[in-house]
């Protein structure tokens, strides 16, 4: 039995295109588009002329931050980016345990679902609970019915034992995903940032990415400190160091790129690395604005852990591009969303982000019925200035109802929130015992 979406305004983002019509899904895939005669037993949904979109993809996030909302203030106000890490995020990740890892993943996925985000490319860290942490993250995401591309944030800041545990968790999970290839969960080799990684660690990550053909997911030049540390310790420019150790490679995901100079950007563009742009996080951390208009490599859109509302992130990306004089167009912002879907598609081995035959039936049905003309030429304007997560009504993932009339169907949402509340209280208590 399939599902037919009737009287829909089908809005594609890859490539951008809008047309009125029907859509039929069956067996987890889109199987027909146009004017459709339903098969016997098909469920039929009248969309009432509302916009229907492919499920959105968050290109870079940290689900462990889902339980950070409202947490106690740090011991003192951070004076720079390094202190933000030391006083806030590195205390939070050290406090994570099995319960809070899974609870944060489930809460983050639930919030993503409500915003029409169906796939999460996550960058995880829990230094005191590394082995099996990606399985817990997966369990939380899948309990809500979403897809994920996961990695563990390898770092040397906890010594050789912590580094080796991080590498092994990445290796184990890459092996697991390669063996099952279920289209729901994928993996990358994960790394924190150059300034917390020794040469041996970079070499091992590059070798792992080569073995699994996965790419490395790493923070790059989020703050000037990354470049400064590299020149001080190694006498090299940041991008040169990463190049020398094999991390400048197609398939890799470089998050931020906020402080790459013109020469570095040229190398990134030539290599075809995928850049993850996170404008709200960059503003929140006051680290500056990535010169996004100068990147010709694939650029996708992420939240860096500030929720998973890609409508809001796209809007901020546009506003910040105007404020920062980036010289990009509204369509360029939507292209960042389609790039996120393409990168997730490569990791999962299936087509995401399209309303086309054979694509995954990850579909967002909104209640947004346009009140001004909407077509392929002005869809980006509607997306950035009118459409929002408040319009998300139903969501299909793999052809199954994950959200109906705003209610999650695959899990006990109230129970997830209760467990999240309890886990957050304990997490925050543990954080207070951890010195910066």
TIFIMAR-34101 format. One record per residue (C-alpha): residue number from 0; residue in one letter; x, y, z. Coordinates in steps of 0.001 Angstrom, whole numbers, padded with zeros to 6 digits. Each point is the difference from the previous one (the first is absolute). Last residue first. Example, Ala and Ser with C-alpha at 12.3 -4.5 7.8 and 13.67 -1.06 7.14 Angstrom:
<k=1	r=S	x=013670	y=-001060	z=007140> .
<k=0	r=A	x=-001370	y=-003440	z=000660> .
END
This chain:
<k=435	r=X	x=037658	y=024233	z=033506> .
<k=434	r=X	x=-000763	y=-001929	z=003208> .
<k=433	r=X	x=-002709	y=-002629	z=-000161> .
<k=432	r=X	x=-002285	y=-000280	z=003063> .
<k=431	r=X	x=-002540	y=002470	z=-001406> .
<k=430	r=X	x=-000252	y=-002062	z=-003173> .
<k=429	r=X	x=-001205	y=-003012	z=001982> .
<k=428	r=X	x=-002979	y=001962	z=001299> .
<k=427	r=X	x=-000762	y=001228	z=-003533> .
<k=426	r=X	x=-000011	y=-003542	z=-001343> .
<k=425	r=X	x=-002236	y=-001222	z=002825> .
<k=424	r=X	x=-002582	y=002699	z=-000688> .
<k=423	r=X	x=000299	y=-000524	z=-003748> .
<k=422	r=X	x=-000597	y=-003749	z=000310> .
<k=421	r=X	x=-003205	y=000562	z=001972> .
<k=420	r=X	x=-001310	y=002542	z=-002517> .
<k=419	r=X	x=000983	y=-002173	z=-002956> .
<k=418	r=X	x=-001795	y=-002975	z=001516> .
<k=417	r=X	x=-003145	y=002099	z=000338> .
<k=416	r=X	x=000402	y=001324	z=-003566> .
<k=415	r=X	x=000381	y=-003476	z=-001459> .
<k=414	r=X	x=-003025	y=-001162	z=001995> .
<k=413	r=X	x=-002116	y=002830	z=-001384> .
<k=412	r=X	x=001170	y=-000865	z=-003524> .
<k=411	r=X	x=-000881	y=-003681	z=000355> .
<k=410	r=X	x=001587	y=-001095	z=-003255> .
<k=409	r=X	x=-000654	y=-000653	z=-003668> .
<k=408	r=X	x=-003148	y=002097	z=-000303> .
<k=407	r=X	x=001221	y=003514	z=000756> .
<k=406	r=X	x=-002912	y=002449	z=000079> .
<k=405	r=X	x=-000065	y=003149	z=-002144> .
<k=404	r=X	x=-003069	y=-001050	z=-001975> .
<k=403	r=X	x=001711	y=-003288	z=-000802> .
<k=402	r=X	x=003755	y=-000432	z=000499> .
<k=401	r=X	x=002138	y=-003088	z=-000691> .
<k=400	r=X	x=-002395	y=-001478	z=-002563> .
<k=399	r=X	x=001891	y=-002633	z=-001941> .
<k=398	r=X	x=001234	y=000312	z=-003604> .
<k=397	r=X	x=003651	y=-000070	z=001031> .
<k=396	r=X	x=-000712	y=003034	z=002172> .
<k=395	r=X	x=-003343	y=001756	z=-000513> .
<k=394	r=X	x=-000745	y=003277	z=001742> .
<k=393	r=X	x=-003325	y=001740	z=000635> .
<k=392	r=X	x=-000925	y=003570	z=000987> .
<k=391	r=X	x=003122	y=002162	z=-000317> .
<k=390	r=X	x=-001177	y=003621	z=-000308> .
<k=389	r=X	x=001510	y=001134	z=003298> .
<k=388	r=X	x=003341	y=-001214	z=-001347> .
<k=387	r=X	x=-000009	y=002953	z=-002331> .
<k=386	r=X	x=-001127	y=001229	z=-003395> .
<k=385	r=X	x=-000429	y=003774	z=-000335> .
<k=384	r=X	x=003182	y=001948	z=-000641> .
<k=383	r=X	x=002721	y=-002533	z=-000796> .
<k=382	r=X	x=-002075	y=-002745	z=-001609> .
<k=381	r=X	x=-002344	y=002402	z=-001799> .
<k=380	r=X	x=002948	y=001918	z=-001447> .
<k=379	r=X	x=001715	y=-003231	z=-000977> .
<k=378	r=X	x=-003159	y=-001019	z=-001884> .
<k=377	r=X	x=000165	y=003113	z=-002186> .
<k=376	r=X	x=001082	y=-001365	z=-003380> .
<k=375	r=X	x=-001361	y=-003512	z=000475> .
<k=374	r=X	x=-003497	y=001325	z=000639> .
<k=373	r=X	x=-002032	y=001584	z=002780> .
<k=372	r=X	x=-002570	y=002770	z=-000490> .
<k=371	r=X	x=-001075	y=001634	z=003283> .
<k=370	r=X	x=-002084	y=-001518	z=002827> .
<k=369	r=X	x=001767	y=-003349	z=-000362> .
<k=368	r=X	x=-001589	y=-002949	z=001814> .
<k=367	r=X	x=002421	y=-000918	z=002760> .
<k=366	r=X	x=-001556	y=-002893	z=001925> .
<k=365	r=X	x=003156	y=-002017	z=-000509> .
<k=364	r=X	x=000666	y=-003547	z=-001121> .
<k=363	r=X	x=003644	y=-001011	z=000483> .
<k=362	r=X	x=001221	y=-003076	z=-001867> .
<k=361	r=X	x=002653	y=-002653	z=000536> .
<k=360	r=X	x=-001128	y=-002555	z=-002595> .
<k=359	r=X	x=003517	y=-000767	z=-001130> .
<k=358	r=X	x=000519	y=000812	z=-003647> .
<k=357	r=X	x=-000925	y=-002531	z=-002666> .
<k=356	r=X	x=-002266	y=002335	z=-001947> .
<k=355	r=X	x=000632	y=003605	z=000951> .
<k=354	r=X	x=-000869	y=002251	z=002921> .
<k=353	r=X	x=003635	y=000553	z=000925> .
<k=352	r=X	x=001999	y=000563	z=003198> .
<k=351	r=X	x=001229	y=-003548	z=000512> .
<k=350	r=X	x=001198	y=-002572	z=-002526> .
<k=349	r=X	x=001570	y=-003108	z=001516> .
<k=348	r=X	x=003384	y=-001358	z=001009> .
<k=347	r=X	x=-000049	y=001371	z=003531> .
<k=346	r=X	x=003278	y=001960	z=-000064> .
<k=345	r=X	x=-000479	y=001281	z=-003553> .
<k=344	r=X	x=-003626	y=000911	z=000708> .
<k=343	r=X	x=001057	y=001931	z=003100> .
<k=342	r=X	x=002336	y=002099	z=-002136> .
<k=341	r=X	x=-002713	y=000500	z=-002622> .
<k=340	r=X	x=-002555	y=001058	z=002615> .
<k=339	r=X	x=002365	y=002556	z=001508> .
<k=338	r=X	x=000723	y=001254	z=-003535> .
<k=337	r=X	x=-003750	y=000472	z=-000560> .
<k=336	r=X	x=-000169	y=002183	z=003094> .
<k=335	r=X	x=002983	y=002061	z=-001138> .
<k=334	r=X	x=-001734	y=000347	z=-003387> .
<k=333	r=X	x=-002881	y=001632	z=001843> .
<k=332	r=X	x=002416	y=002684	z=001186> .
<k=331	r=X	x=001343	y=000475	z=-003528> .
<k=330	r=X	x=-003566	y=000502	z=-001252> .
<k=329	r=X	x=-000313	y=002992	z=002330> .
<k=328	r=X	x=003059	y=001477	z=-001732> .
<k=327	r=X	x=003609	y=000440	z=001126> .
<k=326	r=X	x=002083	y=003169	z=000144> .
<k=325	r=X	x=001501	y=-000631	z=003412> .
<k=324	r=X	x=-000490	y=003584	z=001174> .
<k=323	r=X	x=000032	y=-000971	z=003675> .
<k=322	r=X	x=-003407	y=001448	z=000834> .
<k=321	r=X	x=-001520	y=-001502	z=-003126> .
<k=320	r=X	x=001632	y=-003360	z=000597> .
<k=319	r=X	x=-001108	y=000203	z=003628> .
<k=318	r=X	x=-003631	y=000445	z=-001036> .
<k=317	r=X	x=000201	y=-002916	z=-002436> .
<k=316	r=X	x=001716	y=-002392	z=002372> .
<k=315	r=X	x=-002430	y=001066	z=002712> .
<k=314	r=X	x=-002931	y=-000975	z=-002199> .
<k=313	r=X	x=001646	y=-003288	z=-000914> .
<k=312	r=X	x=000616	y=-000801	z=003670> .
<k=311	r=X	x=-003609	y=000770	z=000889> .
<k=310	r=X	x=-001358	y=-002285	z=-002737> .
<k=309	r=X	x=002655	y=-002558	z=000972> .
<k=308	r=X	x=-001381	y=-000344	z=003504> .
<k=307	r=X	x=002377	y=-002555	z=001489> .
<k=306	r=X	x=000866	y=001497	z=003376> .
<k=305	r=X	x=003066	y=002155	z=000611> .
<k=304	r=X	x=002325	y=-002996	z=-000160> .
<k=303	r=X	x=002365	y=001212	z=-002714> .
<k=302	r=X	x=-003079	y=001028	z=-002040> .
<k=301	r=X	x=001003	y=-001216	z=-003438> .
<k=300	r=X	x=-000250	y=001151	z=-003610> .
<k=299	r=X	x=001969	y=-001462	z=-002868> .
<k=298	r=X	x=002664	y=001495	z=-002215> .
<k=297	r=X	x=001415	y=-001984	z=-002937> .
<k=296	r=X	x=003267	y=001639	z=-001142> .
<k=295	r=X	x=-000223	y=003428	z=-001615> .
<k=294	r=X	x=000545	y=001842	z=003278> .
<k=293	r=X	x=000474	y=003733	z=-000491> .
<k=292	r=X	x=-003621	y=000945	z=000739> .
<k=291	r=X	x=000210	y=-001696	z=003375> .
<k=290	r=X	x=002626	y=002257	z=001465> .
<k=289	r=X	x=-000634	y=-001712	z=003376> .
<k=288	r=X	x=-001259	y=002484	z=002566> .
<k=287	r=X	x=001568	y=000778	z=003351> .
<k=286	r=X	x=000735	y=-001926	z=003185> .
<k=285	r=X	x=-002651	y=001664	z=002141> .
<k=284	r=X	x=-001019	y=-003366	z=001495> .
<k=283	r=X	x=-003690	y=000725	z=-000586> .
<k=282	r=X	x=000693	y=001500	z=-003422> .
<k=281	r=X	x=002010	y=-003033	z=-001092> .
<k=280	r=X	x=-002700	y=-002274	z=001404> .
<k=279	r=X	x=-002700	y=001790	z=-001968> .
<k=278	r=X	x=002044	y=-000029	z=-003228> .
<k=277	r=X	x=000977	y=-003684	z=-000141> .
<k=276	r=X	x=001509	y=-000689	z=-003448> .
<k=275	r=X	x=001196	y=-003570	z=-000580> .
<k=274	r=X	x=002679	y=-000058	z=-002714> .
<k=273	r=X	x=000238	y=-003036	z=-002286> .
<k=272	r=X	x=003560	y=-000569	z=-001218> .
<k=271	r=X	x=000358	y=000229	z=-003770> .
<k=270	r=X	x=003793	y=000172	z=-000114> .
<k=269	r=X	x=000099	y=003071	z=-002260> .
<k=268	r=X	x=-002434	y=001986	z=002143> .
<k=267	r=X	x=001869	y=-000868	z=003179> .
<k=266	r=X	x=003305	y=001051	z=-001550> .
<k=265	r=X	x=-001466	y=003319	z=-001186> .
<k=264	r=X	x=-001531	y=000542	z=003432> .
<k=263	r=X	x=003418	y=-000427	z=001606> .
<k=262	r=X	x=001571	y=002597	z=-002293> .
<k=261	r=X	x=-002840	y=002470	z=000660> .
<k=260	r=X	x=000164	y=-000343	z=003791> .
<k=259	r=X	x=-001921	y=-002525	z=002080> .
<k=258	r=X	x=-001461	y=001489	z=003170> .
<k=257	r=X	x=-003624	y=-001134	z=000046> .
<k=256	r=X	x=000613	y=-003358	z=-001630> .
<k=255	r=X	x=-002987	y=-001255	z=002056> .
<k=254	r=X	x=-000064	y=-003808	z=-000151> .
<k=253	r=X	x=002236	y=-001815	z=-002443> .
<k=252	r=X	x=-001665	y=-003152	z=-001305> .
<k=251	r=X	x=002282	y=-002369	z=-001892> .
<k=250	r=X	x=-001303	y=-001810	z=-003051> .
<k=249	r=X	x=002516	y=001495	z=-002387> .
<k=248	r=X	x=003330	y=000361	z=001798> .
<k=247	r=X	x=001929	y=002531	z=002046> .
<k=246	r=X	x=000419	y=-002321	z=002972> .
<k=245	r=X	x=003091	y=-001801	z=-001283> .
<k=244	r=X	x=002571	y=000945	z=002626> .
<k=243	r=X	x=001894	y=002520	z=-002118> .
<k=242	r=X	x=-003295	y=001554	z=-001088> .
<k=241	r=X	x=-001147	y=000507	z=003593> .
<k=240	r=X	x=003317	y=001652	z=000798> .
<k=239	r=X	x=-000167	y=002156	z=-003128> .
<k=238	r=X	x=-003560	y=001042	z=000838> .
<k=237	r=X	x=001116	y=001201	z=003424> .
<k=236	r=X	x=003040	y=001935	z=-001191> .
<k=235	r=X	x=003168	y=-001586	z=001254> .
<k=234	r=X	x=002708	y=000737	z=002557> .
<k=233	r=X	x=-001134	y=-003051	z=001967> .
<k=232	r=X	x=-000753	y=001204	z=003508> .
<k=231	r=X	x=-000378	y=003758	z=-000498> .
<k=230	r=X	x=-001339	y=-000123	z=-003564> .
<k=229	r=X	x=-002587	y=-002629	z=000885> .
<k=228	r=X	x=-000996	y=001719	z=003233> .
<k=227	r=X	x=-000601	y=003279	z=-001813> .
<k=226	r=X	x=-002109	y=-001651	z=-002713> .
<k=225	r=X	x=-002330	y=-001729	z=002467> .
<k=224	r=X	x=000032	y=003033	z=002325> .
<k=223	r=X	x=-001522	y=002175	z=-002747> .
<k=222	r=X	x=-003401	y=-001637	z=000711> .
<k=221	r=X	x=-002048	y=-002572	z=-001903> .
<k=220	r=X	x=003092	y=-000612	z=-002112> .
<k=219	r=X	x=-000837	y=-003666	z=-000690> .
<k=218	r=X	x=-002233	y=-002312	z=002032> .
<k=217	r=X	x=000260	y=-003579	z=-001286> .
<k=216	r=X	x=-002067	y=-002704	z=-001767> .
<k=215	r=X	x=002431	y=-002244	z=-001889> .
<k=214	r=X	x=-001048	y=-001724	z=-003231> .
<k=213	r=X	x=-001603	y=-003415	z=-000309> .
<k=212	r=X	x=001878	y=-002060	z=-002541> .
<k=211	r=X	x=000225	y=-002664	z=002728> .
<k=210	r=X	x=003713	y=-000654	z=-000290> .
<k=209	r=X	x=000822	y=003525	z=-001144> .
<k=208	r=X	x=-001954	y=001575	z=002848> .
<k=207	r=X	x=001802	y=-002260	z=002457> .
<k=206	r=X	x=003384	y=000889	z=-001465> .
<k=205	r=X	x=-000838	y=003707	z=000273> .
<k=204	r=X	x=-001076	y=-000455	z=003612> .
<k=203	r=X	x=003182	y=-001888	z=000810> .
<k=202	r=X	x=002180	y=002704	z=-001549> .
<k=201	r=X	x=-001845	y=002766	z=001859> .
<k=200	r=X	x=000466	y=-001861	z=003275> .
<k=199	r=X	x=003701	y=-000510	z=-000626> .
<k=198	r=X	x=000452	y=003718	z=-000695> .
<k=197	r=X	x=-001540	y=001065	z=003312> .
<k=196	r=X	x=-003573	y=001233	z=000303> .
<k=195	r=X	x=-001460	y=002635	z=002353> .
<k=194	r=X	x=000952	y=003067	z=-002083> .
<k=193	r=X	x=-000877	y=-001773	z=-003251> .
<k=192	r=X	x=-003650	y=-000352	z=000941> .
<k=191	r=X	x=-002357	y=-002651	z=001424> .
<k=190	r=X	x=000227	y=-003016	z=-002271> .
<k=189	r=X	x=-002552	y=-002532	z=-001231> .
<k=188	r=X	x=000301	y=-002648	z=-002715> .
<k=187	r=X	x=-003406	y=-000083	z=-001688> .
<k=186	r=X	x=-002937	y=-002332	z=000539> .
<k=185	r=X	x=-003392	y=-001025	z=-001335> .
<k=184	r=X	x=-003390	y=-000850	z=001471> .
<k=183	r=X	x=-003334	y=-000433	z=-001746> .
<k=182	r=X	x=000953	y=-001315	z=-003432> .
<k=181	r=X	x=000379	y=-003534	z=001365> .
<k=180	r=X	x=003603	y=-000515	z=-001060> .
<k=179	r=X	x=000473	y=-002854	z=002521> .
<k=178	r=X	x=003706	y=-000759	z=-000181> .
<k=177	r=X	x=001226	y=003484	z=-000904> .
<k=176	r=X	x=-002008	y=001483	z=002894> .
<k=175	r=X	x=001546	y=-002364	z=002536> .
<k=174	r=X	x=003524	y=000449	z=-001327> .
<k=173	r=X	x=-000350	y=003792	z=000134> .
<k=172	r=X	x=-001309	y=-000404	z=003551> .
<k=171	r=X	x=002991	y=-002030	z=001133> .
<k=170	r=X	x=002530	y=002285	z=-001698> .
<k=169	r=X	x=-001547	y=003158	z=001483> .
<k=168	r=X	x=-000120	y=-001552	z=003463> .
<k=167	r=X	x=003583	y=-001218	z=-000424> .
<k=166	r=X	x=001272	y=003461	z=-000903> .
<k=165	r=X	x=-001715	y=001502	z=003018> .
<k=164	r=X	x=001387	y=-002664	z=002330> .
<k=163	r=X	x=003477	y=000566	z=-001423> .
<k=162	r=X	x=-000227	y=003733	z=000617> .
<k=161	r=X	x=-001229	y=-000506	z=003563> .
<k=160	r=X	x=002846	y=-002384	z=000753> .
<k=159	r=X	x=002577	y=002242	z=-001677> .
<k=158	r=X	x=-000895	y=003048	z=002112> .
<k=157	r=X	x=-003296	y=001718	z=000781> .
<k=156	r=X	x=000615	y=003010	z=-002289> .
<k=155	r=X	x=001097	y=-002274	z=-002801> .
<k=154	r=X	x=-003366	y=000128	z=-001797> .
<k=153	r=X	x=-002288	y=-002263	z=-002031> .
<k=152	r=X	x=-003557	y=001387	z=-000288> .
<k=151	r=X	x=-002049	y=-003150	z=-000599> .
<k=150	r=X	x=-001956	y=-000307	z=-003237> .
<k=149	r=X	x=-003593	y=-000293	z=-001130> .
<k=148	r=X	x=-002151	y=000284	z=-003127> .
<k=147	r=X	x=-003616	y=-000235	z=001141> .
<k=146	r=X	x=-003517	y=-000899	z=-001110> .
<k=145	r=X	x=-003198	y=000702	z=001941> .
<k=144	r=X	x=-002708	y=-002217	z=001496> .
<k=143	r=X	x=-000244	y=001488	z=003504> .
<k=142	r=X	x=001526	y=-003101	z=001621> .
<k=141	r=X	x=002474	y=000022	z=-002886> .
<k=140	r=X	x=001686	y=003166	z=001250> .
<k=139	r=X	x=000263	y=-001191	z=003608> .
<k=138	r=X	x=001253	y=-003441	z=-000985> .
<k=137	r=X	x=002567	y=001523	z=-002360> .
<k=136	r=X	x=001425	y=002190	z=002746> .
<k=135	r=X	x=000176	y=-003016	z=002283> .
<k=134	r=X	x=001789	y=-001979	z=-002723> .
<k=133	r=X	x=002338	y=002964	z=-000523> .
<k=132	r=X	x=000926	y=-000070	z=003701> .
<k=131	r=X	x=000973	y=-003676	z=-000129> .
<k=130	r=X	x=003502	y=000629	z=001320> .
<k=129	r=X	x=000375	y=003719	z=000780> .
<k=128	r=X	x=-001519	y=000678	z=003406> .
<k=127	r=X	x=002279	y=002328	z=001975> .
<k=126	r=X	x=001068	y=001969	z=-003085> .
<k=125	r=X	x=-003565	y=000481	z=-001326> .
<k=124	r=X	x=000261	y=001659	z=-003434> .
<k=123	r=X	x=-002237	y=-000260	z=-003071> .
<k=122	r=X	x=-000037	y=001644	z=-003443> .
<k=121	r=X	x=-003394	y=-000617	z=-001607> .
<k=120	r=X	x=-001313	y=000079	z=-003556> .
<k=119	r=X	x=-003734	y=-000095	z=000754> .
<k=118	r=X	x=-002715	y=-001155	z=-002406> .
<k=117	r=X	x=-003773	y=000650	z=000088> .
<k=116	r=X	x=-000220	y=003720	z=000715> .
<k=115	r=X	x=-003629	y=001124	z=-000363> .
<k=114	r=X	x=000095	y=002271	z=003054> .
<k=113	r=X	x=-001998	y=-002354	z=002237> .
<k=112	r=X	x=002337	y=-002792	z=-001069> .
<k=111	r=X	x=003062	y=001989	z=001056> .
<k=110	r=X	x=-001409	y=000630	z=003470> .
<k=109	r=X	x=-000645	y=-003715	z=000411> .
<k=108	r=X	x=003479	y=-000811	z=-001287> .
<k=107	r=X	x=001614	y=002332	z=002515> .
<k=106	r=X	x=-002060	y=-001465	z=002826> .
<k=105	r=X	x=000863	y=-003559	z=-001048> .
<k=104	r=X	x=003694	y=000771	z=-000404> .
<k=103	r=X	x=000134	y=001851	z=003329> .
<k=102	r=X	x=-001681	y=-002930	z=001755> .
<k=101	r=X	x=002411	y=-002533	z=-001518> .
<k=100	r=X	x=003080	y=001942	z=001053> .
<k=99	r=X	x=-001531	y=000959	z=003363> .
<k=98	r=X	x=-000653	y=-003622	z=000989> .
<k=97	r=X	x=003368	y=-001349	z=-001113> .
<k=96	r=X	x=002000	y=002750	z=001715> .
<k=95	r=X	x=000824	y=003596	z=-000887> .
<k=94	r=X	x=001837	y=002140	z=002550> .
<k=93	r=X	x=003204	y=000269	z=-002031> .
<k=92	r=X	x=-002031	y=001341	z=-002961> .
<k=91	r=X	x=-001502	y=002751	z=002154> .
<k=90	r=X	x=003299	y=001122	z=001528> .
<k=89	r=X	x=001574	y=000152	z=-003459> .
<k=88	r=X	x=-002978	y=001973	z=-001280> .
<k=87	r=X	x=-000229	y=002711	z=002647> .
<k=86	r=X	x=003090	y=001268	z=001817> .
<k=85	r=X	x=002724	y=-001477	z=-002191> .
<k=84	r=X	x=-001752	y=000408	z=-003350> .
<k=83	r=X	x=-001239	y=003519	z=000723> .
<k=82	r=X	x=003469	y=000723	z=001421> .
<k=81	r=X	x=001566	y=-000889	z=-003335> .
<k=80	r=X	x=-002492	y=002261	z=-001770> .
<k=79	r=X	x=000860	y=003086	z=002041> .
<k=78	r=X	x=-000766	y=001792	z=003265> .
<k=77	r=X	x=-002295	y=-002638	z=001468> .
<k=76	r=X	x=-002202	y=001365	z=002808> .
<k=75	r=X	x=000896	y=-001671	z=003265> .
<k=74	r=X	x=-000831	y=-003322	z=001681> .
<k=73	r=X	x=-002211	y=-000905	z=-003000> .
<k=72	r=X	x=-003742	y=000767	z=000106> .
<k=71	r=X	x=-002339	y=-002795	z=001002> .
<k=70	r=X	x=-001834	y=-001853	z=-002799> .
<k=69	r=X	x=-002980	y=001653	z=-001692> .
<k=68	r=X	x=000221	y=-002083	z=-003185> .
<k=67	r=X	x=003028	y=-002284	z=000353> .
<k=66	r=X	x=-001964	y=-003248	z=-000337> .
<k=65	r=X	x=000007	y=000188	z=-003808> .
<k=64	r=X	x=003755	y=000707	z=000052> .
<k=63	r=X	x=000798	y=-003710	z=-000328> .
<k=62	r=X	x=-001643	y=000152	z=-003427> .
<k=61	r=X	x=002963	y=001874	z=-001441> .
<k=60	r=X	x=-000852	y=001099	z=-003542> .
<k=59	r=X	x=001367	y=000313	z=-003511> .
<k=58	r=X	x=-001875	y=-000417	z=-003306> .
<k=57	r=X	x=-003541	y=-000014	z=001398> .
<k=56	r=X	x=-002064	y=-001632	z=-002744> .
<k=55	r=X	x=-003523	y=000973	z=-001072> .
<k=54	r=X	x=-002714	y=-002454	z=-001023> .
<k=53	r=X	x=-001142	y=000668	z=-003560> .
<k=52	r=X	x=-002644	y=002701	z=-000216> .
<k=51	r=X	x=-003789	y=000242	z=-000416> .
<k=50	r=X	x=-001570	y=003468	z=-000201> .
<k=49	r=X	x=-003754	y=000191	z=000551> .
<k=48	r=X	x=-002636	y=-000261	z=-002725> .
<k=47	r=X	x=-002450	y=-001776	z=002298> .
<k=46	r=X	x=002382	y=-002832	z=000825> .
<k=45	r=X	x=-002694	y=-002632	z=-000524> .
<k=44	r=X	x=001413	y=-003240	z=001387> .
<k=43	r=X	x=-000857	y=-003362	z=-001559> .
<k=42	r=X	x=000873	y=-003368	z=001541> .
<k=41	r=X	x=000374	y=-002574	z=-002752> .
<k=40	r=X	x=-002095	y=-003161	z=000347> .
<k=39	r=X	x=-000573	y=-000514	z=-003696> .
<k=38	r=X	x=002488	y=002039	z=-001994> .
<k=37	r=X	x=-000346	y=003751	z=-000349> .
<k=36	r=X	x=-000311	y=001644	z=-003437> .
<k=35	r=X	x=002677	y=002672	z=000024> .
<k=34	r=X	x=000304	y=003334	z=-001769> .
<k=33	r=X	x=003675	y=000853	z=000347> .
<k=32	r=X	x=002540	y=-001956	z=002038> .
<k=31	r=X	x=000514	y=-003707	z=000508> .
<k=30	r=X	x=002097	y=-002463	z=002011> .
<k=29	r=X	x=001433	y=002047	z=002861> .
<k=28	r=X	x=001722	y=-002573	z=002185> .
<k=27	r=X	x=-000491	y=-001705	z=003367> .
<k=26	r=X	x=-001882	y=-002938	z=-001470> .
<k=25	r=X	x=-002647	y=002229	z=-001526> .
<k=24	r=X	x=-000329	y=003720	z=-000566> .
<k=23	r=X	x=-002293	y=001848	z=-002386> .
<k=22	r=X	x=000170	y=003726	z=-000718> .
<k=21	r=X	x=-002643	y=002230	z=-001514> .
<k=20	r=X	x=000266	y=003268	z=-001879> .
<k=19	r=X	x=000679	y=003723	z=000005> .
<k=18	r=X	x=003502	y=000975	z=-001014> .
<k=17	r=X	x=003004	y=001660	z=001594> .
<k=16	r=X	x=003684	y=-000289	z=-000865> .
<k=15	r=X	x=003371	y=000533	z=001655> .
<k=14	r=X	x=002416	y=-002718	z=-001071> .
<k=13	r=X	x=000380	y=-001584	z=002472> .
<k=12	r=X	x=-002324	y=002199	z=002107> .
<k=11	r=X	x=-003300	y=-001437	z=-001184> .
<k=10	r=X	x=-003400	y=001423	z=000919> .
<k=9	r=X	x=-003049	y=-002109	z=-000858> .
<k=8	r=X	x=-003137	y=002087	z=000501> .
<k=7	r=X	x=-002327	y=-002810	z=000970> .
<k=6	r=X	x=-003521	y=-000878	z=-001123> .
<k=5	r=X	x=000414	y=-003668	z=000905> .
<k=4	r=X	x=002592	y=-001841	z=002052> .
<k=3	r=X	x=-000420	y=-003706	z=-000730> .
<k=2	r=X	x=001172	y=-002571	z=002525> .
<k=1	r=X	x=000726	y=-003607	z=-000880> .
<k=0	r=X	x=-001374	y=-003393	z=000995> .
END
